[in-house]
Amino acid sequence: MTKTVTVQARMEPELKEQAESILAALGMNSTTAITLFYTQLVRQRGIPFELKLPNEETRAAIEEAKSSKFKQHAKRYKNAAALLSDLKD
């Protein structure tokens, strides 16, 4: 089928760049991703992923993680291997 319609969307440039980088790693471009999303939207007759608000416990954890007190005392790791090693101990 010939593509004859244009879809335009406005978003933050940084979001677009990050998304396009991921899409490129997956071997696709924005047009392919949007077409994929629309195809799944039609097939599933709704958004093709779960949309929900975080519960109170999750919201509290998010706020705690944003706090300066948490950031001052949070343990940091140079890489994933160091984190995993610490978890094993």
GIWOGI-V653841 format. One line per field, one symbol per residue. ss: DSSP state (@ for helix, = for strand, . for the rest). phi: phi as a letter, one per 40 degrees, with the letter a starting at -180 (. if undefined). psi: psi as a letter, one per 40 degrees, with the letter a starting at -180 (. if undefined). A space follows every 50 residues. Layout:
ss: ???
phi: ???
psi: ???
This chain:
ss: ............@@@@@@@@@@@@@....@@@@@@@@@@@@@@@...... .....@@@@@@@@@@@.@@@@@@......@@@@@@@@@.
phi: .ccbbbbbabacdcccccccccccccgbbcccccccccccdcccficcac bacccdccccccccccccccccbccbbcacccccccccc
psi: hhheihhiihihdddddddddddddefiaddddddddddddddefahfih hiiiiddddddddddeidddddehhiididdddddddd.
